[in-house]
Amino acid sequence: MCAPLARVVFEVAKPRDAAATGLQVRPRSPARYILTKHPMAPVWYSHTLVRTQAHHVDALTGVEGCIAGTYFDLYWRHPEALEAIEVNVADVDTGVQNVDE
């Protein structure tokens, strides 16, 4: 349920940082899923987060976020096999309710 959280984070980040945007992490090749370094994480096919000028913020990083240049190495297995594409967080997983609903 990363997309609803990304929408909440984006609403907080955007007024403070006009450059804030959503990112979707997905396999670079036709792999089935992506692997976090968290030992209890379920299988994910993609993951949505928020990028600000200097940080990436999501459920993995917590509210403090993570320096953008270290995010993939710190939180993901096989970061070389991943890509992050810019997305509108309002359009990702639209069938999933927002956190506050």
LINHUWO-V350182 format. One record per backbone hydrogen bond with DSSP energy under -1.0 kcal/mol. NH is the residue of the N-H (numbers start at 0). CO is the residue of the C=O. Records with the same first field share a line. If there is no record, write none. Layout:
NH: CO + CO
This chain:
5: 1
6: 2
7: 3
8: 4
9: 5
10: 6
11: 7
12: 8
13: 9
16: 12
19: 16
20: 50
21: 86
22: 48
23: 84
24: 46
25: 82
27: 80
30: 28
33: 43
36: 74
40: 37
43: 33
46: 24
48: 22
49: 56
50: 20
51: 54
55: 65
56: 49
61: 57
64: 61
65: 55
67: 53
69: 66
73: 69
74: 70
75: 71
76: 34
80: 77
81: 78
82: 25
84: 23
86: 21
90: 87
95: 92
100: 97
